[in-house]
Amino acid sequence: MPFTLHLLSRACLGLLIPGIFAQTPPPSPYLCTPAPRQLAWHQLEYYAFVHLGPNTFTDEEWGRSQSLPDVFSPSALDTDQWASTFASAGMTGMILTAKHHDGMALWTTNTTTHSIANSAWAKKRISQGLETDIVRLAAASAKKFNLKFGIYLSPWDIHRDPAIPKPKLSGTIYDEPQIFGDSSPGDYNALYAAQLTELVTLRHLGDGSEMGIFELWLDGAFGSSTIQTLNWTLFRDIIRMHQSGAIMWGY
C-alpha cells in the first residue's frame, strides 16, 4: 500500500527531525493594518439595514418631492418587532437611516423643522404619552434584543439644496434657508456636524442607559448639480470623540 507507507514515512520523518513541518510564521505588518474595532466589525458578519422615512409613503427613492412631515404616518410602528425578527434570523446588529437624502430627520432635533417630530403622527403619539424619536426607539429595541446599533446620516440634503425645487414647502415653516453648496450662503458643514453630534450623543434610552453606536454611514451619494465640499475630518473627529469604537463608512 504505497500511499499508506508514504504517509507513515512523513510522520516518522517529522518525529526524527522536530519542526521540519512546523507552521510558517505570519508575515510582519506592512503599511495600514486593521484597527481592533475593524477586526471586531468583521466578526459581526450579518446585520440589518432599516430604511424608514417619508419615501416609505411617497414611493420615491430620494425624496425629491419634498413632502411635508405629515406624509410620515406609520400605522403600527413597532421597533421591537424589527429587532426581535433580526435577532431570530441570527443577525448581530441593525443600522437605521436617521436622515436620507430627502433631509427629513427621524429624531428630535434642533437643527431643522423638516422632522417627523412636526408630523400629525408624532403629535398624536405625544398626546398618548408615547415616544416619537424613532432613533431612540430603535436603539432601545436593539439593546433589548442584544443587537448592536448603527446610524445612517446622509451628507447630501435635498431639503437644503437650492438646485431642487420645493413648491410644497413655500410659505411654510419648512421653507428653510438653502445652505447646501459651496456657493450658497450659510455653512452646511456646521449644520451636518450639529446633526451628527446630536445623534452620537443621544446616550440615554428609555431605561436610562447609554446608546452605543457600532457603525455610522456617511453616504457620499449626490444627485444634483450643486457642489458641496464636505469637512470629513470634522465629522470623523466628532465620531471619534463621542463613539470611539464606531466603524465609519463613506465614499
C-alpha positions as CSV (number, residue, x, y, z in Angstrom):
1,M,0.0,0.0,0.0
2,P,2.3,2.8,-1.3
3,F,0.1,5.6,-0.3
4,T,-0.1,4.5,3.4
5,L,3.6,3.9,3.5
6,H,4.2,7.4,2.2
7,L,2.1,9.0,4.9
8,L,3.9,6.9,7.6
9,S,7.3,7.9,6.3
10,R,6.4,11.6,6.5
11,A,5.1,11.1,10.1
12,C,8.3,9.3,11.1
13,L,10.5,11.9,9.5
14,G,8.6,14.6,11.5
15,L,9.5,12.7,14.7
16,L,13.1,12.3,13.8
17,I,13.6,16.0,12.7
18,P,11.4,18.1,15.0
19,G,9.9,21.3,13.5
20,I,10.5,20.3,9.8
21,F,6.8,20.5,9.2
22,A,6.1,23.5,11.6
23,Q,3.7,26.2,10.5
24,T,5.3,29.1,8.8
25,P,5.1,32.3,11.0
26,P,2.8,35.1,9.8
27,P,4.4,38.0,7.9
28,S,5.2,41.2,9.7
29,P,2.6,44.0,9.5
30,Y,3.1,46.2,6.4
31,L,1.6,49.7,5.9
32,C,-2.0,50.0,7.0
33,T,-3.4,47.2,9.2
34,P,-6.9,46.8,10.7
35,A,-7.7,48.6,13.9
36,P,-9.1,46.4,16.7
37,R,-12.6,48.0,16.1
38,Q,-12.3,46.9,12.4
39,L,-11.4,43.4,13.3
40,A,-14.3,43.2,15.7
41,W,-16.6,44.5,12.9
42,H,-15.6,41.6,10.7
43,Q,-16.8,39.2,13.4
44,L,-20.3,40.6,13.1
45,E,-20.8,39.1,9.6
46,Y,-24.6,39.6,9.4
47,Y,-26.8,42.5,10.3
48,A,-29.8,44.5,9.1
49,F,-30.3,47.9,7.5
50,V,-33.6,49.7,8.1
51,H,-34.7,52.4,5.7
52,L,-37.8,54.1,7.0
53,G,-38.8,57.7,6.2
54,P,-41.0,59.9,4.0
55,N,-40.1,57.9,1.0
56,T,-41.8,54.9,2.5
57,F,-45.1,56.7,1.9
58,T,-44.3,58.6,-1.3
59,D,-42.8,55.6,-3.2
60,E,-39.7,57.6,-4.1
61,E,-36.1,56.6,-3.9
62,W,-34.6,60.0,-2.9
63,G,-37.4,62.2,-1.8
64,R,-37.2,65.0,-4.4
65,S,-40.9,65.8,-3.9
66,Q,-40.1,67.4,-0.6
67,S,-43.4,66.5,1.1
68,L,-44.4,68.0,4.4
69,P,-43.8,65.9,7.6
70,D,-47.4,64.8,7.8
71,V,-46.7,62.4,4.9
72,F,-44.8,60.3,7.5
73,S,-47.6,58.3,9.1
74,P,-46.9,54.6,10.0
75,S,-50.0,52.8,11.2
76,A,-48.3,50.3,13.6
77,L,-44.7,51.2,14.3
78,D,-43.1,48.5,16.4
79,T,-39.3,48.7,16.6
80,D,-39.3,45.7,19.0
81,Q,-40.8,43.6,16.2
82,W,-37.9,44.7,13.9
83,A,-35.2,43.8,16.5
84,S,-36.8,40.5,17.5
85,T,-37.0,39.5,13.8
86,F,-33.4,40.4,13.2
87,A,-32.3,38.5,16.3
88,S,-34.3,35.5,15.4
89,A,-32.6,35.4,12.0
90,G,-29.2,35.3,13.7
91,M,-28.3,38.9,12.9
92,T,-25.9,40.8,15.2
93,G,-27.0,44.4,14.7
94,M,-29.2,46.9,12.9
95,I,-28.5,50.2,11.2
96,L,-31.3,52.8,11.0
97,T,-31.5,55.6,8.4
98,A,-31.9,58.6,10.6
99,K,-31.9,61.0,7.6
100,H,-31.8,60.1,4.0
101,H,-31.2,62.4,1.0
102,D,-34.7,64.0,1.5
103,G,-33.4,65.6,4.6
104,M,-36.3,64.7,7.0
105,A,-35.0,63.8,10.4
106,L,-36.3,60.8,12.3
107,W,-35.1,62.0,15.6
108,T,-36.0,65.1,17.8
109,T,-33.6,67.7,16.5
110,N,-32.9,71.4,17.0
111,T,-31.3,71.7,13.5
112,T,-34.4,71.7,11.2
113,T,-38.1,71.9,11.2
114,H,-38.2,69.3,8.5
115,S,-38.6,66.5,11.0
116,I,-41.1,63.8,11.8
117,A,-41.5,65.5,15.2
118,N,-43.7,68.0,13.4
119,S,-46.0,65.4,11.8
120,A,-49.5,64.7,12.9
121,W,-48.4,61.1,13.7
122,A,-45.9,62.4,16.2
123,K,-48.3,64.9,17.8
124,K,-50.9,62.1,18.2
125,R,-48.2,59.9,19.9
126,I,-47.2,62.7,22.2
127,S,-50.9,63.1,23.3
128,Q,-50.8,59.4,24.2
129,G,-47.6,59.7,26.1
130,L,-45.6,57.7,23.6
131,E,-42.1,58.2,22.3
132,T,-41.8,59.9,18.8
133,D,-38.0,59.8,18.4
134,I,-37.5,56.7,16.1
135,V,-33.7,56.7,16.6
136,R,-34.2,56.4,20.3
137,L,-36.9,53.8,19.9
138,A,-34.8,51.6,17.5
139,A,-31.7,51.9,19.7
140,A,-33.7,50.8,22.8
141,S,-35.1,47.8,20.8
142,A,-31.7,46.9,19.6
143,K,-30.4,46.8,23.1
144,K,-33.4,44.9,24.4
145,F,-32.7,42.1,21.9
146,N,-28.9,42.2,22.3
147,L,-28.2,43.8,18.9
148,K,-25.6,46.4,18.1
149,F,-27.0,49.7,16.8
150,G,-25.8,51.9,13.9
151,I,-26.9,55.1,12.2
152,Y,-27.0,56.3,8.6
153,L,-26.9,60.1,8.1
154,S,-26.9,61.4,4.6
155,P,-24.5,64.2,3.9
156,W,-26.4,65.3,0.8
157,D,-29.6,67.1,2.0
158,I,-32.2,67.8,-0.8
159,H,-34.1,69.9,1.7
160,R,-31.2,72.4,1.9
161,D,-30.1,72.1,-1.8
162,P,-31.1,75.1,-3.9
163,A,-31.0,73.0,-7.1
164,I,-34.1,71.1,-6.0
165,P,-37.5,72.9,-6.3
166,K,-39.7,72.8,-3.2
167,P,-43.1,74.3,-4.2
168,K,-44.9,72.3,-1.5
169,L,-42.9,74.0,1.3
170,S,-43.2,77.6,0.1
171,G,-44.6,79.8,2.8
172,T,-44.5,77.1,5.4
173,I,-42.2,76.7,8.4
174,Y,-40.4,74.1,6.4
175,D,-39.2,76.6,3.8
176,E,-35.7,76.8,5.3
177,P,-32.5,78.5,4.1
178,Q,-30.9,76.8,1.2
179,I,-27.3,76.5,2.6
180,F,-26.2,73.3,0.8
181,G,-23.4,74.1,-1.7
182,D,-20.1,75.9,-1.6
183,S,-21.6,79.0,-3.3
184,S,-24.7,79.1,-1.1
185,P,-25.0,81.4,1.9
186,G,-24.5,79.7,5.2
187,D,-22.4,76.8,6.4
188,Y,-23.9,73.4,5.6
189,N,-20.9,71.6,7.2
190,A,-21.9,73.2,10.5
191,L,-25.4,72.0,10.1
192,Y,-24.4,68.5,9.4
193,A,-21.9,68.5,12.2
194,A,-24.6,69.6,14.6
195,Q,-26.9,66.8,13.4
196,L,-24.1,64.2,13.7
197,T,-23.3,65.5,17.2
198,E,-27.0,65.2,18.3
199,L,-27.0,61.5,17.1
200,V,-23.7,60.4,18.6
201,T,-24.5,62.0,21.9
202,L,-28.1,60.6,22.1
203,R,-27.0,58.4,25.0
204,H,-29.9,57.9,27.4
205,L,-32.5,55.4,26.3
206,G,-35.9,54.7,28.0
207,D,-34.2,52.7,30.8
208,G,-31.7,55.5,31.4
209,S,-28.8,53.5,29.8
210,E,-26.4,54.8,27.2
211,M,-26.7,54.3,23.5
212,G,-23.5,52.9,21.9
213,I,-23.1,53.1,18.1
214,F,-21.1,50.4,16.3
215,E,-21.2,51.9,12.8
216,L,-22.0,55.2,11.1
217,W,-22.8,55.5,7.4
218,L,-21.9,58.9,5.9
219,D,-23.1,58.2,2.4
220,G,-21.4,60.2,-0.2
221,A,-24.1,60.0,-3.0
222,F,-25.1,63.2,-4.7
223,G,-27.8,63.7,-7.3
224,S,-27.8,67.4,-8.3
225,S,-25.6,70.0,-9.9
226,T,-24.8,71.6,-6.6
227,I,-21.1,71.3,-5.4
228,Q,-20.6,71.0,-1.7
229,T,-17.2,70.4,-0.2
230,L,-17.7,68.3,3.0
231,N,-15.5,68.5,6.0
232,W,-14.9,64.8,6.5
233,T,-12.1,65.5,9.1
234,L,-14.5,67.4,11.3
235,F,-17.1,64.6,11.0
236,R,-14.6,61.9,11.8
237,D,-13.4,63.9,14.9
238,I,-16.9,64.2,16.2
239,I,-17.5,60.5,15.9
240,R,-14.1,59.6,17.5
241,M,-14.8,62.0,20.4
242,H,-18.2,60.5,21.3
243,Q,-18.2,57.0,19.8
244,S,-14.6,55.9,19.7
245,G,-15.4,52.3,18.9
246,A,-17.6,53.0,15.9
247,I,-16.8,52.0,12.4
248,M,-17.3,54.7,9.7
249,W,-18.4,54.1,6.2
250,G,-18.5,56.7,3.4
251,Y,-17.2,57.5,-0.1
